[in-house]
């Protein structure tokens, strides 16, 4: 796949999507601030292409400091750390819209394997590490084919299949 072509598509889609979603993001940020204290944008260190770390941006859907409470980074069904508004933002995937800034910064792509945290990467087999050969994406083959309903190893296999057959046509 042409890196320039994919990058041009990413920048175009991310720019338009950010411009169109800006009013909704502003409203969501204001509502987050009204529901709980803390910044409405949540930043988390994730692992990108070639194992390079970057700060992923999301709308905050949990109470401030949630990563130090209960299950830590793990999120269980019905997790009490998720706010009422956060549950809506997660269901609609609107919490991921700030990822578009990561796309514009060149840390992510629109389509690719979802970025993960270092502790998960540390458990990868050598074969699974090939998942890091591509820029992480806002959406990817694993999300289209089952999302979180799939076991982790199946999501990785779908990501590896995407990387092996990546093309602009496939992305579209």
DSSP file (Angstrom, degrees, kcal/mol; ACC not computed):
  #  RESIDUE AA STRUCTURE BP1 BP2  ACC     N-H-->O    O-->H-N    N-H-->O    O-->H-N    TCO  KAPPA ALPHA  PHI   PSI    X-CA   Y-CA   Z-CA
    1    1 A X              0   0    0      0, 0.0     2,-0.5     0, 0.0   166,-0.1   0.000 360.0 360.0 360.0 141.3    0.0    0.0    0.0
    2    2 A X     >  -     0   0    0      1,-0.2     4,-2.5     2,-0.1     5,-0.2  -0.574 360.0-155.0 -72.1 119.5    1.2    3.5   -0.8
    3    3 A X  H  > S+     0   0    0     -2,-0.5     4,-2.9     1,-0.2     5,-0.2   0.920  95.4  51.4 -61.4 -42.1    2.2    5.2    2.4
    4    4 A X  H  > S+     0   0    0      1,-0.2     4,-2.6     2,-0.2    -1,-0.2   0.908 110.5  48.3 -62.4 -41.6    1.6    8.6    0.8
    5    5 A X  H  > S+     0   0    0      2,-0.2     4,-2.2     1,-0.2    -1,-0.2   0.921 114.0  45.7 -64.3 -44.2   -1.9    7.6   -0.4
    6    6 A X  H  X S+     0   0    0     -4,-2.5     4,-2.8     2,-0.2    -2,-0.2   0.915 113.8  49.4 -65.3 -42.5   -2.9    6.2    3.0
    7    7 A X  H  X S+     0   0    0     -4,-2.9     4,-2.8    -5,-0.2     5,-0.2   0.908 110.1  50.5 -64.3 -42.0   -1.5    9.3    4.8
    8    8 A X  H  X S+     0   0    0     -4,-2.6     4,-2.3    -5,-0.2    -1,-0.2   0.915 112.3  47.3 -62.5 -42.4   -3.4   11.6    2.4
    9    9 A X  H  X S+     0   0    0     -4,-2.2     4,-2.9     2,-0.2     5,-0.3   0.929 112.3  50.5 -63.1 -45.2   -6.6    9.7    3.0
   10   10 A X  H  X S+     0   0    0     -4,-2.8     4,-2.8     1,-0.2     5,-0.3   0.933 112.3  45.5 -58.0 -48.6   -6.0    9.8    6.8
   11   11 A X  H  X S+     0   0    0     -4,-2.8     4,-2.4     2,-0.2     5,-0.2   0.906 115.2  47.6 -65.1 -41.6   -5.4   13.5    6.9
   12   12 A X  H  X S+     0   0    0     -4,-2.3     4,-2.3    -5,-0.2     5,-0.2   0.956 116.4  42.0 -64.2 -50.9   -8.4   14.3    4.7
   13   13 A X  H  X S+     0   0    0     -4,-2.9     4,-2.9     1,-0.2     5,-0.2   0.923 116.6  48.5 -63.8 -44.6  -10.8   12.1    6.6
   14   14 A X  H  X S+     0   0    0     -4,-2.8     4,-2.5    -5,-0.3     5,-0.2   0.905 112.0  49.2 -64.4 -41.3   -9.5   13.2   10.0
   15   15 A X  H  X S+     0   0    0     -4,-2.4     4,-2.2    -5,-0.3    -1,-0.2   0.939 115.6  42.3 -63.1 -47.5   -9.6   16.9    9.1
   16   16 A X  H  X S+     0   0    0     -4,-2.3     4,-2.6    -5,-0.2     5,-0.2   0.930 115.3  49.8 -65.6 -45.3  -13.2   16.7    7.8
   17   17 A X  H  X S+     0   0    0     -4,-2.9     4,-2.4    -5,-0.2    -2,-0.2   0.887 111.7  48.4 -63.3 -39.2  -14.4   14.4   10.7
   18   18 A X  H  X S+     0   0    0     -4,-2.5     4,-1.3    -5,-0.2    -1,-0.2   0.923 112.5  48.4 -66.3 -42.7  -12.9   16.8   13.3
   19   19 A X  H  < S+     0   0    0     -4,-2.2     4,-0.4    -5,-0.2     3,-0.3   0.923 115.9  43.5 -62.9 -43.8  -14.4   19.8   11.7
   20   20 A X  H  < S+     0   0    0     -4,-2.6     3,-0.4     1,-0.2     4,-0.3   0.878 119.3  42.4 -69.5 -38.3  -17.8   18.2   11.5
   21   21 A X  H  X S+     0   0    0     -4,-2.4     4,-2.8    -5,-0.2     5,-0.2   0.539  85.7  97.3 -88.6  -6.0  -17.7   16.7   15.0
   22   22 A X  H  X S+     0   0    0     -4,-1.3     4,-2.5    -3,-0.3     5,-0.2   0.885  83.6  48.8 -53.2 -46.0  -16.2   19.7   16.8
   23   23 A X  H  > S+     0   0    0     -4,-0.4     4,-2.2    -3,-0.4    -1,-0.2   0.929 113.8  46.4 -62.0 -41.8  -19.6   21.0   18.0
   24   24 A X  H  > S+     0   0    0     -4,-0.3     4,-2.7     1,-0.2    -2,-0.2   0.886 112.1  51.4 -66.0 -38.1  -20.6   17.6   19.4
   25   25 A X  H  X S+     0   0    0     -4,-2.8     4,-2.7     2,-0.2    -1,-0.2   0.904 109.1  50.7 -64.2 -40.8  -17.1   17.2   21.0
   26   26 A X  H  X S+     0   0    0     -4,-2.5     4,-2.1    -5,-0.2    -2,-0.2   0.915 112.5  46.2 -63.6 -42.8  -17.5   20.7   22.7
   27   27 A X  H  X S+     0   0    0     -4,-2.2     4,-2.5     2,-0.2    -2,-0.2   0.933 113.3  49.3 -64.9 -45.6  -20.9   19.7   24.1
   28   28 A X  H  X S+     0   0    0     -4,-2.7     4,-2.5     1,-0.2    -2,-0.2   0.912 110.4  51.0 -60.8 -42.6  -19.6   16.3   25.2
   29   29 A X  H  X S+     0   0    0     -4,-2.7     4,-2.1     1,-0.2    -1,-0.2   0.910 110.7  48.5 -62.1 -42.1  -16.6   18.0   26.9
   30   30 A X  H  X S+     0   0    0     -4,-2.1     4,-1.7     1,-0.2    -1,-0.2   0.912 112.2  48.8 -64.5 -41.7  -18.9   20.4   28.7
   31   31 A X  H  X S+     0   0    0     -4,-2.5     4,-2.1     2,-0.2    -2,-0.2   0.882 108.9  53.0 -66.2 -38.1  -21.2   17.6   29.9
   32   32 A X  H  X S+     0   0    0     -4,-2.5     4,-2.4     1,-0.2    -1,-0.2   0.927 109.3  49.5 -61.2 -44.0  -18.2   15.6   31.1
   33   33 A X  H  < S+     0   0    0     -4,-2.1    -1,-0.2     1,-0.2    -2,-0.2   0.842 111.6  49.2 -64.4 -33.2  -17.1   18.6   33.2
   34   34 A X  H  < S+     0   0    0     -4,-1.7    -1,-0.2    -5,-0.2    -2,-0.2   0.843 113.6  45.9 -74.6 -32.7  -20.6   19.0   34.6
   35   35 A X  H  < S+     0   0    0     -4,-2.1     2,-0.3     1,-0.2    -2,-0.2   0.886 126.7   2.1 -79.7 -39.3  -20.9   15.3   35.6
   36   36 A X  S  < S-     0   0    0     -4,-2.4    -1,-0.2    -5,-0.2     2,-0.1  -0.932  75.9-103.8-142.8 163.5  -17.5   14.8   37.2
   37   37 A X  S    S+     0   0    0     -2,-0.3    27,-0.4    -3,-0.1     2,-0.1  -0.479  74.3  63.2 -84.2 164.1  -14.4   16.7   38.0
   38   38 A X  S    S-     0   0    0     -2,-0.1    -2,-0.1    -5,-0.1     2,-0.1  -0.273  93.5 -46.1 107.0 165.0  -11.2   16.4   36.0
   39   39 A X        -     0   0    0      1,-0.1    21,-0.1     2,-0.1    -2,-0.0  -0.423  43.7-136.3 -69.7 139.9  -10.2   17.2   32.4
   40   40 A X  S    S+     0   0    0     -2,-0.1    20,-3.4    19,-0.1     2,-0.6   0.714  88.4  73.8 -71.9 -18.7  -12.7   15.9   29.7
   41   41 A X  E    S-A   59   0A   0     18,-0.2     2,-0.5    16,-0.0    18,-0.2  -0.856  71.9-156.2 -98.9 126.8   -9.9   14.6   27.6
   42   42 A X  E     -A   58   0A   0     16,-3.4    16,-2.1    -2,-0.6     2,-0.4  -0.856   5.3-161.2-101.4 132.3   -8.2   11.4   28.8
   43   43 A X  E     +A   57   0A   0     -2,-0.5     2,-0.4    14,-0.2    14,-0.2  -0.941  11.5 176.0-114.6 136.3   -4.7   10.7   27.8
   44   44 A X  E     -A   56   0A   0     12,-1.8    12,-3.1    -2,-0.4     2,-0.4  -0.999  33.5-115.6-140.5 136.5   -3.2    7.2   28.0
   45   45 A X  E     +A   55   0A   0     -2,-0.4    73,-0.3    10,-0.2     2,-0.3  -0.564  42.8 174.9 -71.2 125.3    0.2    5.9   26.8
   46   46 A X  E     -A   54   0A   0      8,-3.0     8,-2.2    -2,-0.4     2,-0.5  -0.803  32.7-108.6-125.2 168.0   -0.3    3.4   24.1
   47   47 A X  E     -AB  53 116A   0     69,-2.9    69,-0.7    -2,-0.3     6,-0.2  -0.879  39.2-177.8-103.4 127.3    2.1    1.5   21.8
   48   48 A X    >   -     0   0    0      4,-3.4     3,-1.8    -2,-0.5    87,-0.1  -0.114  42.6 -28.4-105.0-158.1    2.2    2.5   18.2
   49   49 A X  G >  S+     0   0    0     58,-0.4     3,-1.8     1,-0.3    -1,-0.3  -0.265 129.8   8.9 -59.2 140.7    4.0    1.4   15.1
   50   50 A X  G 3  S-     0   0    0     82,-3.7    -1,-0.3     1,-0.3    83,-0.1   0.695 130.8 -68.8  59.8  21.8    7.4   -0.2   15.7
   51   51 A X  G <  S+     0   0    0     -3,-1.8     2,-0.4     1,-0.3    -1,-0.3   0.589  89.1 153.3  78.6  10.2    6.7   -0.3   19.4
   52   52 A X    <   -     0   0    0     -3,-1.8    -4,-3.4    80,-0.2    -1,-0.3  -0.587  40.3-130.8 -75.7 127.9    6.9    3.5   19.7
   53   53 A X  E     +A   47   0A   0     -2,-0.4     2,-0.3    -6,-0.2    -6,-0.2  -0.457  31.8 169.5 -76.1 151.2    4.9    4.9   22.6
   54   54 A X  E     -A   46   0A   0     -8,-2.2    -8,-3.0    -2,-0.1     2,-0.7  -0.967  39.2-101.1-152.4 163.8    2.5    7.8   22.1
   55   55 A X  E     -A   45   0A   0     -2,-0.3     2,-0.4   -10,-0.2   -10,-0.2  -0.819  34.5-151.3 -92.1 115.2   -0.3    9.6   24.1
   56   56 A X  E     -A   44   0A   0    -12,-3.1   -12,-1.8    -2,-0.7     2,-0.4  -0.702   9.1-144.0 -85.9 135.5   -3.7    8.5   22.9
   57   57 A X  E     +A   43   0A   0     -2,-0.4     2,-0.3   -14,-0.2   -14,-0.2  -0.866  29.2 155.0-104.9 134.3   -6.5   11.0   23.3
   58   58 A X  E     -A   42   0A   0    -16,-2.1   -16,-3.4    -2,-0.4     2,-0.3  -0.953  49.1 -95.4-144.3 161.8  -10.1   10.1   24.2
   59   59 A X  E     -A   41   0A   0     36,-2.3     2,-0.3    -2,-0.3   -18,-0.2  -0.678  53.0-106.3 -75.1 137.9  -13.1   11.7   25.9
   60   60 A X        +     0   0    0    -20,-3.4    29,-0.1    -2,-0.3    -1,-0.1  -0.513  45.2 168.6 -70.7 126.3  -13.0   10.7   29.5
   61   61 A X        +     0   0    0     -2,-0.3    22,-2.2     2,-0.1     2,-0.3   0.389  57.8  59.6-117.1  -2.0  -15.7    8.1   30.2
   62   62 A X  B    S-C   82   0B   0     20,-0.3    20,-0.2     1,-0.1     3,-0.1  -0.786  95.7 -82.6-122.7 166.8  -14.7    7.1   33.7
   63   63 A X    >   -     0   0    0     18,-2.3     3,-1.5    -2,-0.3    -2,-0.1  -0.311  63.7 -83.5 -62.5 153.2  -14.3    8.9   37.0
   64   64 A X  T 3  S+     0   0    0    -27,-0.4    -1,-0.1     1,-0.3   -27,-0.1  -0.334 116.8  18.9 -59.2 137.7  -11.0   10.7   37.5
   65   65 A X  T >  S+     0   0    0     -3,-0.1     3,-2.0     1,-0.0    -1,-0.3   0.630  78.3 143.8  78.4  14.3   -8.2    8.4   38.7
   66   66 A X  G X   +     0   0    0     -3,-1.5     3,-1.9     1,-0.3     6,-0.3   0.801  61.3  67.0 -58.3 -31.6  -10.1    5.2   37.6
   67   67 A X  G 3  S+     0   0    0      1,-0.3    -1,-0.3     4,-0.1     6,-0.2   0.676 101.2  49.5 -67.7 -13.8   -6.9    3.5   36.5
   68   68 A X  G <  S+     0   0    0     -3,-2.0     2,-0.3     4,-0.1    -1,-0.3   0.353 104.3  75.2-102.0   4.7   -5.8    3.4   40.2
   69   69 A X  S X  S-     0   0    0     -3,-1.9     3,-2.8    -4,-0.2    12,-0.0  -0.777 100.5 -29.7-113.6 158.2   -9.2    2.0   41.4
   70   70 A X  T 3  S+     0   0    0     -2,-0.3     3,-0.1     1,-0.3     4,-0.1  -0.044 131.4   6.3  47.2-120.3  -10.8   -1.5   41.3
   71   71 A X  T >  S-     0   0    0      1,-0.3     3,-1.7     3,-0.2    -1,-0.3   0.364  91.0-148.6 -80.3   5.3   -9.6   -3.5   38.2
   72   72 A X  T <  S-     0   0    0     -3,-2.8    -1,-0.3    -6,-0.3    -3,-0.2  -0.464  74.7  -3.0  67.0-125.5   -7.1   -0.8   37.2
   73   73 A X  T 3  S+     0   0    0     -2,-0.3    -1,-0.3    -6,-0.2     2,-0.1   0.721 116.9  93.0 -74.3 -21.2   -6.7   -0.8   33.4
   74   74 A X    <   -     0   0    0     -3,-1.7     2,-0.5    -7,-0.1    -3,-0.2  -0.466  64.4-153.6 -73.1 144.8   -9.1   -3.7   33.0
   75   75 A X        -     0   0    0     -2,-0.1     2,-0.2     4,-0.0    -2,-0.1  -0.980   8.7-162.7-123.8 122.9  -12.7   -2.8   32.4
   76   76 A X    >   -     0   0    0     -2,-0.5     3,-1.8     1,-0.1    -5,-0.0  -0.658  36.0 -84.0-101.3 157.8  -15.5   -5.2   33.4
   77   77 A X  T 3  S+     0   0    0      1,-0.3     3,-0.1    -2,-0.2    -1,-0.1  -0.358 118.8  13.7 -57.6 134.7  -19.1   -5.3   32.3
   78   78 A X  T 3  S-     0   0    0      1,-0.2    -1,-0.3    -3,-0.0     2,-0.1   0.725  86.9-175.8  70.7  21.7  -21.1   -2.9   34.4
   79   79 A X    X   -     0   0    0     -3,-1.8     3,-1.6     1,-0.2    -1,-0.2  -0.304  22.5-145.7 -55.7 122.5  -17.9   -1.3   35.8
   80   80 A X  T 3  S+     0   0    0      1,-0.3    -1,-0.2    -3,-0.1    -2,-0.0   0.618  93.2  70.5 -70.4 -11.7  -19.0    1.3   38.4
   81   81 A X  T 3  S+     0   0    0    -19,-0.1   -18,-2.3   -15,-0.1     2,-0.4   0.671  78.2  93.5 -78.0 -16.1  -16.1    3.6   37.4
   82   82 A X  B <  S-C   62   0B   0     -3,-1.6   -20,-0.3   -20,-0.2     5,-0.0  -0.652  76.8-133.7 -79.1 128.3  -17.9    4.4   34.1
   83   83 A X     >  -     0   0    0    -22,-2.2     4,-2.1    -2,-0.4     5,-0.2  -0.265  21.1-108.1 -76.1 166.6  -20.0    7.5   34.4
   84   84 A X  H  > S+     0   0    0      2,-0.2     4,-1.3     1,-0.2     3,-0.1   0.947 124.2  42.0 -60.0 -48.4  -23.6    7.7   33.0
   85   85 A X  H  > S+     0   0    0      1,-0.2     4,-2.7     2,-0.2    -1,-0.2   0.890 110.4  59.4 -64.9 -38.3  -22.5    9.9   30.2
   86   86 A X  H  > S+     0   0    0      1,-0.2     4,-2.6     2,-0.2    -1,-0.2   0.865 100.3  54.9 -58.3 -38.1  -19.4    7.7   29.7
   87   87 A X  H  X S+     0   0    0     -4,-2.1     4,-2.4     2,-0.2    -1,-0.2   0.898 110.5  46.0 -63.0 -40.0  -21.6    4.7   29.0
   88   88 A X  H  X S+     0   0    0     -4,-1.3     4,-2.1     2,-0.2     6,-0.3   0.926 112.4  50.0 -67.7 -45.1  -23.4    6.6   26.3
   89   89 A X  H  X>S+     0   0    0     -4,-2.7     6,-1.3     1,-0.2     5,-1.1   0.890 113.2  46.9 -61.8 -39.1  -20.1    7.9   24.8
   90   90 A X  H ><5S+     0   0    0     -4,-2.6     3,-0.8    -5,-0.2    -2,-0.2   0.930 110.2  51.8 -67.8 -45.6  -18.6    4.3   24.8
   91   91 A X  H 3<5S+     0   0    0     -4,-2.4    -2,-0.2     1,-0.3    -1,-0.2   0.877 117.4  39.1 -58.7 -38.3  -21.7    2.7   23.3
   92   92 A X  H 3<5S-     0   0    0     -4,-2.1    -1,-0.3    -5,-0.1    -2,-0.2   0.523 105.6-128.8 -88.2  -6.7  -21.7    5.3   20.4
   93   93 A X  T X<5S+     0   0    0     -3,-0.8     3,-1.6    -4,-0.6     4,-0.2   0.600  70.6 130.8  63.6  13.6  -17.8    5.2   20.2
   94   94 A X  G > < +     0   0    0     -5,-1.1     3,-1.6    -6,-0.3     4,-0.3   0.767  57.6  72.1 -65.1 -23.8  -17.9    9.0   20.4
   95   95 A X  G 3  S+     0   0    0     -6,-1.3   -36,-2.3     1,-0.3     3,-0.4   0.709  91.7  59.2 -63.5 -17.9  -15.3    8.8   23.1
   96   96 A X  G X  S+     0   0    0     -3,-1.6     3,-2.6    -7,-0.3     4,-0.3   0.572  75.1  95.5 -86.9 -10.2  -12.8    7.8   20.3
   97   97 A X  T X  S+     0   0    0     -3,-1.6     3,-2.2     1,-0.3     4,-0.3   0.840  75.2  62.5 -54.3 -37.4  -13.3   11.0   18.3
   98   98 A X  T >> S+     0   0    0     -3,-0.4     3,-1.5    -4,-0.3     4,-0.8   0.698  84.0  79.6 -62.9 -13.9  -10.3   12.7   19.9
   99   99 A X  H <> S+     0   0    0     -3,-2.6     4,-1.8     1,-0.3    -1,-0.3   0.767  76.5  75.0 -58.6 -23.3   -8.2    9.9   18.3
  100  100 A X  H <> S+     0   0    0     -3,-2.2     4,-2.3    -4,-0.3    -1,-0.3   0.833  89.0  56.2 -60.1 -31.2   -8.6   12.0   15.1
  101  101 A X  H <> S+     0   0    0     -3,-1.5     4,-1.9    -4,-0.3    -1,-0.3   0.901 104.5  52.6 -65.0 -40.4   -5.9   14.4   16.6
  102  102 A X  H  <>S+     0   0    0     -4,-0.8     5,-2.2    -3,-0.2     6,-1.2   0.868 108.1  51.8 -61.8 -35.8   -3.6   11.3   16.9
  103  103 A X  H ><5S+     0   0    0     -4,-1.8     3,-1.6     4,-0.2    -2,-0.2   0.947 109.0  48.8 -65.0 -47.8   -4.3   10.7   13.2
  104  104 A X  H 3<5S+     0   0    0     -4,-2.3    -2,-0.2     1,-0.3    -1,-0.2   0.834 108.5  54.6 -61.6 -31.8   -3.4   14.2   12.2
  105  105 A X  T 3<5S-     0   0    0     -4,-1.9    -1,-0.3    -5,-0.1    -2,-0.2   0.557 116.4-116.4 -77.8  -7.8   -0.2   14.0   14.3
  106  106 A X  T < 5S+     0   0    0     -3,-1.6    -3,-0.2    -4,-0.4    -2,-0.1   0.585  88.4 110.9  84.5  10.0    0.8   10.9   12.3
  107  107 A X  S   <S+     0   0    0     -5,-2.2    29,-0.5    -6,-0.2   -58,-0.4   0.693  82.5  21.5 -87.5 -21.3    0.6    8.6   15.4
  108  108 A X  E     -d  136   0C   0     -6,-1.2     2,-0.3    27,-0.2    29,-0.2  -0.867  67.1-140.1-138.6 169.9   -2.4    6.7   14.2
  109  109 A X  E     -d  137   0C   0     27,-2.9    29,-1.4    -2,-0.3    30,-0.2  -0.789  30.4-114.0-122.1 168.0   -4.3    5.9   11.0
  110  110 A X  E    S+     0   0C   0     -2,-0.3    29,-2.3    27,-0.2     2,-0.4   0.929 107.5  34.2 -67.5 -43.9   -8.0    5.8   10.4
  111  111 A X  E    S+d  139   0C   0     26,-0.2     2,-0.3    27,-0.2    29,-0.2  -0.950  87.4  87.3-117.9 131.0   -7.8    2.0    9.7
  112  112 A X  S    S-     0   0    0     27,-2.4    25,-0.2    -2,-0.4    24,-0.2  -0.923  81.5 -43.3 167.0 177.7   -5.3   -0.3   11.4
  113  113 A X        -     0   0    0     22,-0.3    24,-2.1    -2,-0.3    26,-0.1  -0.405  68.9-102.9 -63.0 140.3   -5.0   -2.4   14.5
  114  114 A X        -     0   0    0     22,-0.2    24,-0.1     1,-0.1    -1,-0.1  -0.402  42.3-108.9 -62.0 139.7   -6.3   -0.7   17.7
  115  115 A X        -     0   0    0     22,-0.4     2,-0.2    -3,-0.1   -67,-0.1  -0.418  39.9-164.3 -71.3 148.3   -3.4    0.6   19.8
  116  116 A X  B     -B   47   0A   0    -69,-0.7   -69,-2.9    -2,-0.1     2,-0.2  -0.727  21.4 -91.4-127.4 176.4   -2.8   -1.2   23.0
  117  117 A X    >>  -     0   0    0     -2,-0.2     4,-1.7   -71,-0.2     3,-1.0  -0.507  37.4-109.8 -90.0 159.1   -1.0   -0.7   26.3
  118  118 A X  H 3> S+     0   0    0    -73,-0.3     4,-2.7     1,-0.3     5,-0.2   0.840 113.3  62.9 -58.1 -38.4    2.6   -1.9   26.9
  119  119 A X  H 34 S+     0   0    0      1,-0.2     4,-0.4     2,-0.2    -1,-0.3   0.846 107.1  44.9 -60.6 -33.2    1.6   -4.6   29.3
  120  120 A X  H X4 S+     0   0    0     -3,-1.0     3,-1.2     2,-0.2     4,-0.4   0.903 111.2  52.2 -74.8 -41.6   -0.3   -6.4   26.6
  121  121 A X  H >< S+     0   0    0     -4,-1.7     3,-1.6     1,-0.3    -2,-0.2   0.873 101.3  62.2 -60.6 -36.7    2.5   -5.9   24.0
  122  122 A X  T 3< S+     0   0    0     -4,-2.7    -1,-0.3     1,-0.3    -2,-0.2   0.741 102.8  51.3 -61.5 -22.0    4.9   -7.4   26.5
  123  123 A X  T <  S+     0   0    0     -3,-1.2    -1,-0.3    -4,-0.4    -2,-0.2   0.490  85.2 118.1 -93.1  -4.6    2.8  -10.7   26.3
  124  124 A X    <   -     0   0    0     -3,-1.6     2,-0.1    -4,-0.4    -3,-0.0  -0.277  62.2-129.5 -62.6 145.3    2.9  -10.8   22.5
  125  125 A X     >  -     0   0    0      1,-0.1     4,-1.6     0, 0.0    -1,-0.1  -0.387  36.1 -97.4 -78.1 171.7    4.5  -13.8   20.8
  126  126 A X  T  4 S+     0   0    0      1,-0.2     4,-0.4     2,-0.2     3,-0.2   0.909 128.0  49.7 -58.5 -41.8    7.1  -13.0   18.1
  127  127 A X  T >4 S+     0   0    0      1,-0.2     3,-1.5     2,-0.2    -1,-0.2   0.913 108.6  51.8 -63.2 -43.5    4.3  -13.5   15.5
  128  128 A X  G >4 S+     0   0    0      1,-0.3     3,-2.0     2,-0.2    -1,-0.2   0.767  94.5  72.1 -66.4 -25.2    1.9  -11.2   17.3
  129  129 A X  G >< S+     0   0    0     -4,-1.6     3,-2.0     1,-0.3    -1,-0.3   0.712  78.9  76.7 -63.6 -18.8    4.6   -8.5   17.4
  130  130 A X  G X  S+     0   0    0     -3,-1.5     3,-2.1    -4,-0.4    -1,-0.3   0.699  75.3  78.3 -64.5 -16.2    4.0   -8.1   13.7
  131  131 A X  G X  S+     0   0    0     -3,-2.0     3,-0.8     1,-0.3    -1,-0.3   0.766  85.7  60.9 -59.4 -24.8    0.9   -6.2   14.7
  132  132 A X  G <  S+     0   0    0     -3,-2.0   -82,-3.7     1,-0.2    -1,-0.3   0.383  79.4  87.0 -85.0   3.3    3.2   -3.3   15.5
  133  133 A X  G <  S+     0   0    0     -3,-2.1     2,-0.3   -84,-0.2    -1,-0.2   0.633  88.7  53.5 -76.5 -13.4    4.3   -3.2   11.8
  134  134 A X  S <  S-     0   0    0     -3,-0.8     2,-0.2    -4,-0.2   -84,-0.1  -0.829  96.6 -96.8-119.1 156.8    1.4   -0.9   11.0
  135  135 A X        -     0   0    0     -2,-0.3   -22,-0.3   -24,-0.1   -27,-0.2  -0.498  50.3-108.6 -63.2 139.3    0.2    2.4   12.4
  136  136 A X  E     -d  108   0C   0    -29,-0.5   -27,-2.9   -24,-0.2     2,-0.3  -0.350  40.5-142.7 -66.3 156.2   -2.6    1.7   14.9
  137  137 A X  E     -d  109   0C   0    -24,-2.1   -22,-0.4   -29,-0.2   -27,-0.2  -0.803  24.9-127.9-124.0 162.8   -6.0    2.7   13.8
  138  138 A X  E    S+     0   0C   0    -29,-1.4     2,-0.3   -28,-0.4   -27,-0.2   0.866 105.1  11.2 -69.7 -38.5   -9.3    4.2   15.0
  139  139 A X  E    S+d  111   0C   0    -29,-2.3   -27,-2.4   -30,-0.2     2,-0.3  -0.926  77.1 169.7-134.2 162.3  -11.0    1.2   13.5
  140  140 A X     >  -     0   0    0     -2,-0.3     4,-2.2   -29,-0.2     3,-0.3  -0.925  51.0 -76.9-159.5-177.7   -9.7   -2.0   12.0
  141  141 A X  H  > S+     0   0    0     -2,-0.3     4,-1.5     1,-0.2     6,-0.1   0.861 125.5  52.6 -60.2 -38.5  -10.5   -5.4   10.7
  142  142 A X  H  4>S+     0   0    0      1,-0.2     5,-2.4     2,-0.2    -1,-0.2   0.865 109.4  49.4 -67.1 -35.4  -11.0   -6.8   14.2
  143  143 A X  H >45S+     0   0    0     -3,-0.3     3,-1.0     3,-0.2    -2,-0.2   0.893 111.7  48.1 -70.7 -38.6  -13.5   -4.0   15.1
  144  144 A X  H 3<5S+     0   0    0     -4,-2.2    -1,-0.2     1,-0.2    -2,-0.2   0.809 114.1  48.4 -69.2 -29.5  -15.5   -4.5   11.9
  145  145 A X  T 3<5S-     0   0    0     -4,-1.5    -1,-0.2    -5,-0.2    -2,-0.2  -0.001 141.3 -41.1-106.7  28.5  -15.6   -8.3   12.5
  146  146 A X  T X 5 -     0   0    0     -3,-1.0     3,-2.0     4,-0.1    -3,-0.2   0.215  66.2-156.0 141.4 -19.9  -16.7   -8.5   16.2
  147  147 A X  G > <S-     0   0    0     -5,-2.4     3,-1.5     1,-0.3    -3,-0.1  -0.203  76.6  -8.5  54.0-136.0  -15.0   -5.8   18.3
  148  148 A X  G 3  S+     0   0    0      1,-0.3    -1,-0.3    -5,-0.1     4,-0.1   0.564 122.9  77.3 -73.5  -8.1  -14.7   -6.7   22.0
  149  149 A X  G <  S+     0   0    0     -3,-2.0     2,-0.3     2,-0.1    -1,-0.3   0.670  84.0  80.7 -74.2 -13.7  -17.0   -9.7   21.6
  150  150 A X  S <  S-     0   0    0     -3,-1.5    -4,-0.1    -4,-0.2     5,-0.0  -0.666  93.4-105.3 -89.9 145.8  -14.0  -11.6   20.1
  151  151 A X    >>  -     0   0    0     -2,-0.3     4,-1.9     1,-0.1     3,-0.7  -0.352  35.8-109.2 -63.0 152.9  -11.4  -13.1   22.3
  152  152 A X  H 3> S+     0   0    0      1,-0.3     4,-2.2     2,-0.2     5,-0.2   0.876 117.1  53.8 -53.3 -45.6   -8.1  -11.2   22.3
  153  153 A X  H 3> S+     0   0    0      1,-0.2     4,-1.9     2,-0.2    -1,-0.3   0.836 107.9  51.2 -64.8 -31.2   -6.1  -13.8   20.3
  154  154 A X  H <> S+     0   0    0     -3,-0.7     4,-2.3     2,-0.2    -1,-0.2   0.879 108.0  52.1 -71.7 -37.2   -8.8  -13.7   17.5
  155  155 A X  H  X S+     0   0    0     -4,-1.9     4,-2.3     2,-0.2    -2,-0.2   0.916 109.4  49.9 -62.8 -41.9   -8.6   -9.9   17.3
  156  156 A X  H  X S+     0   0    0     -4,-2.2     4,-2.5     2,-0.2    -2,-0.2   0.920 109.3  51.4 -63.1 -42.5   -4.8  -10.1   16.9
  157  157 A X  H  X S+     0   0    0     -4,-1.9     4,-2.2     1,-0.2    -1,-0.2   0.900 109.9  49.3 -61.7 -41.0   -5.2  -12.7   14.1
  158  158 A X  H  X S+     0   0    0     -4,-2.3     4,-2.2     2,-0.2    -1,-0.2   0.895 110.6  50.8 -64.3 -39.4   -7.6  -10.4   12.3
  159  159 A X  H  X S+     0   0    0     -4,-2.3     4,-2.4     2,-0.2    -2,-0.2   0.911 110.0  49.4 -62.8 -42.5   -5.2   -7.5   12.7
  160  160 A X  H  X S+     0   0    0     -4,-2.5     4,-2.2     1,-0.2    -2,-0.2   0.883 109.9  51.4 -64.7 -38.4   -2.4   -9.7   11.3
  161  161 A X  H  X S+     0   0    0     -4,-2.2     4,-1.3     2,-0.2    -1,-0.2   0.901 109.7  50.7 -64.2 -40.8   -4.6  -10.6    8.3
  162  162 A X  H >< S+     0   0    0     -4,-2.2     3,-0.5     1,-0.2    -2,-0.2   0.941 110.2  48.8 -60.7 -47.9   -5.3   -6.9    7.7
  163  163 A X  H >< S+     0   0    0     -4,-2.4     3,-1.0     1,-0.2    -2,-0.2   0.893 109.9  51.8 -61.0 -40.7   -1.6   -6.1    7.8
  164  164 A X  H 3< S+     0   0    0     -4,-2.2    -1,-0.2     1,-0.2    -2,-0.2   0.784 122.5  30.8 -66.3 -26.9   -0.8   -8.9    5.3
  165  165 A X  T << S+     0   0    0     -4,-1.3    -1,-0.2    -3,-0.5    -2,-0.2   0.018  85.2 153.1-121.5  25.7   -3.5   -7.7    2.9
  166  166 A X    <   +     0   0    0     -3,-1.0     2,-0.3    -4,-0.1    -3,-0.1  -0.313  10.1 145.9 -65.4 136.5   -3.5   -3.9    3.5
  167  167 A X     >  -     0   0    0      1,-0.1     4,-2.4  -166,-0.1     5,-0.2  -0.969  59.1-111.9-160.5 158.8   -4.5   -1.7    0.7
  168  168 A X  H  > S+     0   0    0     -2,-0.3     4,-2.5     2,-0.2    -1,-0.1   0.894 120.3  53.9 -61.6 -38.5   -6.4    1.6    0.2
  169  169 A X  H  4 S+     0   0    0      1,-0.2    -1,-0.2     2,-0.2    -3,-0.1   0.922 108.7  48.1 -61.1 -44.1   -9.2   -0.4   -1.4
  170  170 A X  H  4 S+     0   0    0      1,-0.2    -2,-0.2     2,-0.2    -1,-0.2   0.912 110.3  52.5 -62.7 -42.8   -9.4   -2.6    1.6
  171  171 A X  H  <        0   0    0     -4,-2.4    -2,-0.2     1,-0.3    -1,-0.2   0.914 360.0 360.0 -60.3 -43.3   -9.4    0.4    3.9
  172  172 A X     <        0   0    0     -4,-2.5    -1,-0.3    -5,-0.2    -2,-0.2   0.517 360.0 360.0 -66.3 360.0  -12.3    2.0    2.0
